[in-house]
Amino acid sequence: MGPLSSSSSLPTPQPAANTSRPLLALIGNPNTGKTTLFNRLTGLRAKTANFPGTTLERRMGSLIAGGRRVDVMDLPGLYGLNAGTLEERVARDALLGEHGHPKPTAAVVVVDQTHLARNLYLVGQVRELGVPVLVALNMSDLAGAEGLKVDTPALEREIGAPVVAISARTGEGLPALLEKLEPLLGGAATVAPLPAALQGGGCSGCRGCAHSAARFDWAEDVAARASEGAPHLSAQRTAALDRVLTHPVAGLAAFAFVMAALFVTLFSLAEIPMDAIETAVAALGDAVGSRLPAGDLSSFLVDGVIGGVGGVLVFLPQICLLFFLLSLLEDSGYLARAAFVMDRLMGKVGLPGKAFVPMLSAHACAIPALMSTRVIEDRRDRLVTILILPLLTCSARLPVYAMIAALLFAGQPLLGGVMFAGAYSLGIVAALCMAFLFKRTLLKGDSQPLVLELPTYKMPSLRDALLSAVDRGVVFLGKAGSVILLISIGMWALSTYPKLSDAELLAAMPAQAREEAAAARALGTEEGEARAAALEGPTRLEHAAAGRVGKAIEPLFAPLGFDWRIDIGVLSSFAARETLVSTLAVVFAVGEDEVESQGLREALRAQKRSDGRPLFDTATAASLLVFFALAMQCLPTQAVTRRETGSWKFAAFQFAYMTALAWSAAFVTYQTLSRLLA
């Protein structure tokens, strides 16, 4: 296996903002509420992209200040600008306008005023760069509740930059923030001289290292002179909660309980909007079908387009609700505790502590998670993390999980939620086990521990959680409108052509189905014609291109409980996981009018095998769930693995081991349940 990719494989720098408009940079320590402020300032006008020359993700947005449109850039959360990590190098380059970055007109440094001294260290470094700075004293509501007071005018004098007390969570102080930003963005403000303690500093090289102690002393002195009181109450409350939530045993139990509760809530609340979308899709299909003559055009629109895309859209509420709930957990401060608890377990299996952040983001999508592994310095640690990340449940798997939960546990939200939690847990356990195996065989070496700041507990922002849910919903809809639509249309064509002639159809149909179809058509009614078409549908599909492919690979998947129709969906899903649902919607709708009048979930429950047994019995549904939880079914992820490792060998190995693992686990699941439930 070859080496990891070098900087030569990085993408070409691209402009980050409209250079004709002022550019505002947001920077701050982790957990200061910087991204919450970004969301407050930009609303829904945000987009995600990569920094020039890297795969490090950043958010861009815009706001109106002083009657002008201003671009806003959300820099990574960090503790300093010493260029020791990729985030620090990117942030420093962005503030200086180097390496393809447009130089910002001004910078807002977001400071948690309940930890003023620690945050002022970064303020000092940004001031040393000569960028016009405004300090946003965030969490003023929490500081006030704790009796902590900051003398804003005194702090302005000490720093040599304007200071505004705000609460990004509630919106308090934002008008004053925008008012003080106007002269900085208009270029009318002058940058005050550096405080004496910061002069002669800098942010890189030996000079910066020698100056860091003086900068720390300056930050502590300024905080002491400009503030009164300490957040004793919150510290006591935080310590009491952390004794439970970060305990080696109780912390893991709490994590399991929180995740289980999350998925039960998800399954319960999403059912009503899912039913509404399913009803709307069915009504749209009926309306379009009733206005078109029977034929390929009607089948293409109703079965290929509406049925294929609609079959996936029905699971949009679950995706949005999941990210809404996860955002609440992150904003509350709990997910950092979960990272701390899981780090102990990760260290035992050989994963580095820094792998937790990519692993967490992999539950949204493996692609940005793979990119974020660049923060892991050790080559072996990074490669192990890359190889196991796709095992973690991403949002593309959610429609499949939701479909299987609906098949197994319709009207039972508790069991459905437990199944969801089990599927997520399976991915996590598989990832940890494979990491343990890799670190003791192919990629031996010690891993690095996690250094993590635990934020204070606070009430999460419903607004930010809603924005997160909307963002993920928009991404999912974009995929449904492009990739899923194209695959649905392709599967419709493969499921429809080549067509059998009437004589060939009659010869290929089972005798009983042929007789029933003839009797139904002899009635001369629309219902009879529909019944005859439904009886002919399976034979037409079996002899179409998709059916022939499904039949060809059926022996490979038969031990897992899959028949050739499920195999068609499995094969299509290797392009994108969630297309299993749209493919099954097409496969079981083509030529089957009674399916079109039902929802997809009811249609799947009605499917039978050749011997009359349900197609999606408990053993088969569980086997399908396990297969999709573990298989590598995402070509874009494979492409990113190749780019991040610099070799197709790693991507091929990743695909091979995950497919073998998925097949083996699904085989054991199906064979075991088939015998237990017989």
N, C-alpha and C positions, 0 to 999 in steps of 0.2 A: 504494500500500500504506500502511496506517495505522500509527500509532505502537505501540510495545510497550505492554503493559498497565501500568497504574499500580497503586498499592497498593489502590485501590478494588476491584480484582478479586480480592483475596485472600479465602480462605475465612473463614467466621465462626469466631472463637475457640471452642475446645472444651476442656473440662477435661482435664488431662493425667494425673491420678492420682486415686485414692480419697482424698478430703480427710480421711477419718477415720483414715488411717494415716500414720505418719511418711514423709517423702519425702527420699530421699538423692540428691544430684546428684553425678555423676562428671564431672570436668573435667580437662583436661591438654593439653599440647602434642601435635601430631601425632607419631606413631611412639613414644609412650611406653608403649604396651601398655594403654591405657585400655579399649579395647573388649575386649581379652583378659581384663582384670579383670572387666569387666561380664559377660562370658560365664561366667567362673568363679563369680561371685556369684549369678547368676540361673539358670544352667543352661538348661533348655528353656522357662523361664517368661517368655520375652521376646516382645515384639511390636513392630512398626514402625508409626509414625504420623507426622503432621505436627505441628510446633510450632503453637500457637495463632496464628492470623493470618498464617501463612506456609505455603509449600509446602516448607520445609526439613525434611528427614526426621530423625526422632530415634527412638531405641529405648527402650522402656519394659519393665521387668521387675520382679521382686520377689524378696525373700530373707527368711529368718528370722534375726532377731538378738535375743537376749535374750528369746526366747519370743514375740516379736511379729512380725507380717508387716510388712515395710517395702517401699514402692515405690522403685524405682531408676530414675533418669533419666540416660541417657548423652548428655551434651552434645557438640556438635561439637568436634573437635580444633582448637585455636587457640593463638596465641602471646601474646595479650593481650586486654584487655577495654576497648579504647579506642573501641569502637563504630564502627570504620572500615569494617567489612564486615558483611554480613547475619549471618554466624555469630557475630561478636563482639556485635552488638546483641542477638541472640536469647539468647546465653549470659548476658549481663549482666542482661537482663530476667528470665530464668529464675531467676537467683540472688537477685534483688531482689523477685521475686514481682510483677512488673509486666506490664501488657498481657495479661491473661488467664492468666498463669502462676501456679500455686500456689507459694507461697514454700517452698523446701526447708527441712527441719529441720536438715540439716547437709550439708556438701560434702566429698567426698574429692578432693583434688588429686593426680593420679597424676604422679609425677616420675621421670624416667629418671636414676638416680644416676650413670650414666656421663657425663652432661651436666648436672651439678647446677646450675651457675651460671645457665645459660640457662633452665632450668626454674623456678628460684626467682623469676624476675621475675613469672611468672603467680601463683605462690603469694602474693607480696606484694600483688598486685592483689586477689585473692580475700579476703585478710585485711582489706584496707581496706574491703570491703563490709560487714563486721560479721557475716558468716555463720560459725557454728561450723565449724571446719575441722579435718580430719585429713589429714596428708600421707602418702601411700603411696609409699615409696621403692622403686620397681619395678626389676627386672633386677638383683636382689642377687646372683643366681648368676653373671651375666656380670661384674659388678663384682668379685666375689670371685676369679674366674678371672684377672682382669687385675691383681690386687693393689691394687685401689682400695678404700680403707676410709673409711666415713662414721661419724663419732661421733654416733650417734642422740640421746643425751641432750643433747649440745652443740647439735645442730641444733634440738631442741625448745625449748631456752632462747632461741636466737636468733630463732626464728620466733614463739614464743608459742603453739604449737599442738602436739598430739600427733603423733608421727612413728613409723611402723612400716615396717621393711624387709621387702619381699615379693618373690616372683617369681610374677607372674601366670601365666607359662607353665607352671610346675611345681606351683603351689599353695602353695609355701613361704610361711609367714608369714600366711596367711589367717585361721587361728584367732585370732592375736593382733590382727589388723586388726578382726575382728568384736567382739572383747572390748573394744577401745578405742573402738569406735563406740557401744557400748551407752549410756554416759552422755550422749553427744551427741544420740542419737536419742530418749532419754527426757527431754530437756530439763533434766537435772540438772547439766550442765556449764556453767560460766561462760566467756564469751569473754575471753581475756586481753587486756590493753591492747596496742595496736600498738607495735612497736619504734619507737624515736625517729626513725629514718631514714625511716619510712613515714608518720609523722604529718603531717597537713596535705595529704595526697595527694588521692585521688579517681580516678575512672576515665573522666571525660569532660570536655570543654571545655578551656579554656586551662590551668586549674589542673592537670589530669591531664597535659597535654603538658609543662608546666614541671617536673612532678615525675618524669617518666620517667627522666631522667638519674640522679637520686638513687636511684631504685628499682633501676636497673641496677647502680649502685655498691654498693648494699646487698646485692644478690644475689651479686655477685662476692666481696665481703668475707665474707659468711656462708659461702659455699662454700669459700673458702680456709681459714677457721678451723675448719670442721667436717669437712673431708675431707683425706685424704692419698693421694698417688700419682696416676697418670694412666694411662688405658688405652692405653699405647703399642703393645702387641701387636695389639690389634684395629684400631688406627688404621693400622698398617703393612699388616695383612692387607686392610683395606678399601681402602686406597690401591692396593694391587697388583691387586685384582680390578677396581676402578673404572677402572684404566688400560685394561682390555680392554672391560668391559661398558658404559662410557660413551664409548668411542672413536667418532668420527663414522662410520667404516666398519666396524670390528670389532664395535662395539656393535649396529649394524643387523643384521649377519650373526648375531650371538649371539641377538638377538631373534627372527629368522626361525627359527633352529635350535630355540630353546626352544619356540616356538609349534608347530612341526611335530612335535617330540617329544611335546608335550602331547597333540596330537590323535591321534597314532599310539597312545599309551598309552590314551587314551580309547576308541578304537575296539576295541583288543585286549581290554581288561579288561571292557568292557560287554557283550560278545557273549554270555557265558554267562548272566548274569541276564536279558538280553533274551529269549533263547531260552526260559528258564524261565517268564517272564511270558507269552510268546506261547502256550506249551503250556498254561498254566493257563487263559488266556482261552478257548482253543479247547475245552478240556475242560469249562469252565463252560457255554459255548454248547451243546455237545453234550448235557450233562446236562439243561439247561433245555428244549432242543428235544425230547428224548426223552420228557419228561413232559407235554408239551402236544400236543394235536391240531394237525395242520397247519392253518394259517390265518393271519389277520392278527395275532392276539395273539402267536402263536409267532414270527412274522417280526418283530414290533415288539420283543419282548424280546431275541431272539437277534441279529437283524441291526441293529436301530436302537440299542438300549441297550448290550448286551454287545459287539457288533461295533464300534460307533462309538467308545465310550469305550475299550474294550480295545485298539483299533488305535492309540490315542495312548499309553496307559499303557505299552506295550511299550518306549517310548523313555525312560521315567523313569530307568533306570540311567545312561544317558548324560548326562542333565541333572544328576543328583546328582554323578556322578563329575567332570564338568566344573567345577562350582563347588568341589568338594573340592580339585582340583588348582590352580585359580586362587587359592584361599585359601592354600594352601601357598606359592605363589609370592609373594603379597602379604606374608605373614607373614615370609618369609625376607629381605625387603628388596629383592628383585629388581624388582618392578613399579615402584618409584619410579625405578630406573635406566632402565627401559623408557620411562617418562614423560620422563625427561631426554633420552634419545636421540631420541624421537619429536618432542620440542619443536622441535628444529632443523628437522626436515622440515615440521612444522606451520607454523612461522614463514614458511617459503618459499612456502607456498600461501596465506598470509594469515589463518590461524587464530590466535587468541590462545593464549598458553600455558595460561591457566586453562581452556581448552576440553578439555584432556586428561582431567580428572577426569570431566566429563559423558560424554566419549567412552568412557572405560573402563567407567563404570556402564551405558552403553547396551548393552554386551554382555550385561547381565543383562536389562534392560528399558528401552525408550526413554522410558517415562513418568516415572520418577524422574530420569532423565538430563535430560529437558527441564526439569523443575522446578529441578534443580541449576544450570542456566545463569544463575540469578539472581545468582550470585557474579561474573559477568562484567559489569563496570561499563559498558563502551562499548556503545551501542545497536546499532551495525552488527555488531560482533563477536558479540554475543549472538544477533542474528537469523540470521547466517550459521551459527552453531553449531546453533541450533534447526532450521534447514532441512536440515542434513546428518545430524543424529543418527540418524534412522530408517534410514539406509543401513547402519549398523553392525549386525552380526548379533546379534540378541537371542535369548534362550532359546526364544522361541516358534518360531523357525525351526529349532531343533535336530531336532524330530521329522521335519520335511521332509528336512533334510540326511541324517539317519540312514536314512530310507526310501530315498532315492536312492543313498546309499552301499551299502546292502544290495542294491539292484537291480544296480548296476554292479560292485561289488567284493566279493561274498559270499565269505568265507573268505580274504580278502586284506587283513589289517589295515593293512599298510604303505600300500597304495594308498588304502584308505579314509581313513586318517589324513591323507594328502597331500591328498585331496579336501576333507576338512573344513578343513584349513589354507588351501587355495585359496579356499574359499567365504568364510572370514573375511577373507582378504586382499583378495578382490574388493570386499567391503563397505568396507574401509578405504581402498583405492585410489580407489573411486568417491566416497567422502566427501571425500577430499583434493582430487580433481579438481574436484568441484562447488564446493568452498570456493574454490579458485583462480579458477574462472569467476565466481562471485558477487562476490568481492572486487575483481574487475577490470571488472565491468559494473554490476550493480544496486546493490551496496553497497560502494563504493570507500572506502578508508581504511586507515590503518596499524593493525596489531594490537599488543596488549600482550604482552611476554615473560612467561615462566613463572618465578616465584620458588618454588623447591622445596627442601625439606630432604631430603638423602639419608640415610636411617636406617642404622644399623649392620647388618651381616649377622648373622643369628642363626638358630638352628634353629627351624623353624616348629612351631606347636602342632597336633598331630594332633586334639586334642579340639576346638579352635576350627574346624578345617577340617571336621570331621564335623558340628558344629553348623551351619555355613554350608550344607553339603550338605543336611542335614535341613530347614533353613528353606526352601531353594529347592524341595526336593521337596514340602513341605507346600503351598507356594504353587501349584505345578503341579498337585497333586492337587485342591486347591480349585477350580482352573479346570476341571479335567477333570470334577469333580462338579457344575459349574454351567453355565458357558458351553458347553463342548464337549458335555455331555450334551444341553442344549437344542438346539444346532445339529444334533447327530446325530439327535435325534428329529424335528426339522423336516425334515431331509434324507430320513429314512426315509419320512415322509408324502409328500413331494414325489416321491420315487422309486417310490412304490407307487400313488398316486392321481393322476388318475382311472384306473380299471381298464378294460381292454378286455373285451368279451364274448368267449365262446369263438369265435363266428363272426368277430368283428372280428380276434381274435388270429390265427386261421388265415389270414385274408386278408392280414394285414400281414406274416406271417413269410416269409422267403426260402423258395423251393421246396424246396431241399435240407434245410434245417433242419426244415421242416414234415414232410417224409417221414421223416426220422430220428426226430423226436419221436413220430410215429404208430407207427413200428415199435417204439420203446422202450416205449411205453405198452401196446402189444399183448402184450408179454411177461407182463403181469399181476403183476410183482414190484415190491418196493420199490425195487430198484436201477433198474429200468426207469422207474418213475415219477419217480425223482430225476433220471435222465438226461433225460427229457422236459421236466421243469421247468427244468432248466439250459438246454436249447435254447430254451425259450420266454422265459427271463429277459431277454435283451438286447432283444427286441422289446417286452416289457412295459415295460421301463425307458425305451426310446426314446419311447414314447407316453404315459408319465406326465408330470407337470408339469415335473419336473427335466430329463427327457430333451428335452422340447420347448424349454426354455430353452437347454439345451446345444446343441441343433441350431441355434437361432436365432443364437447368437453364434459358432458354429463357424467361419464365414468370417474372423472377426477374429483367431482364434488358430491357424488352420490353417497359416499361414506359419511358426509356431513349432514345428510338429510335434505340436500338441495335437489330439486328436479330441474329439468332443462329450462323451464321458464325463469326460475330464480337465478340460474346460471347466466342468463342474458343480462339480468340486472347487475350481478357480481362483475361480469366482464366490463360492462359500461362504466362501473364505478371506479375502475382503476384510473380513469381520467380525472374524476372528481367524486369524492365519496358520496355526497348528497344526491348524486344523480341516480342512485339506486331507486329512490322513491319515485322520481319522475319516470324512470324506465319501467318500473312495475306498473305505474299508472297507465303508461302507453300499452304495455304488453297485455294487461288484463282488460283493456278497454277496446282494443281493435277488434271490431266485429262482434262485440258483446253488448247489445243495447241495454240489457238489464243492469250491467255494470255501470253504464253511463248515468243511470238514474240514481245510483247509490253513491255514497262517499267512498273514497279509496279504502278506508279502513274496513268498512263493511264488505266491500268487494273482495278484499283479501281474505277476510274470514270465511267467505263463501266458496273459495277455491277448493277443489278436490283433486286428489291423485287419481291415477287410472284405476285403483282398486276401491275408490270411494272414500278413502280416509281423508280427513282435512289436510290440505297442503301445509298450512302454517299451524301445526300442532305445537305443543309446548316444547318438545325436544328440538324441532326444527327452528322455531323462533329463537330459542336460547342459543342454539348453535350459530345462527346468523348474527346474533348480537355479539357473541364472543369473537367471531371472525372479523366483524367490522371494528371491534374495539382494538384489535391488534394488527390488522393488515395494513400494509403500505399501499394506499389507494389515492395517490395525489401526485400527478406528474409534475406540477409546479414545485412541490416540495423536493422531489428528486433533483430537479434542475438547480435549486438553491443549495442543496447538499453538495452537488458537484462544484458549484461556484465557491462555496465556503471552504471546501476541503482541497480544491484544486485538482481533483481527479474523479473520473467516472467510476473508479474502482470502489470508492467508498459508497457512492450512490447505489451501485449494483449490489454490494454487500448488504447495505441497509435494506434494499428491496427483498433480497433473497432471504435474509434471516427473519424479517418480519412476516413474510408470506409463509415461510415454513412454520414459524411460531403460531400464526393465526390458524393455519390448517390443522396443526396438531392439537391445539387447544379446542377448536371447534369439533374435531373428531372425537376427542374424549368426552366433551359435553354431550354431543348427540348420542353417542353409543351408551353412555352411562344413563342419561335420562330415558332413553328408549326402553332400556331394560327395567329401570325402576318404575316407570309408568305403564308398563305393559300389563 
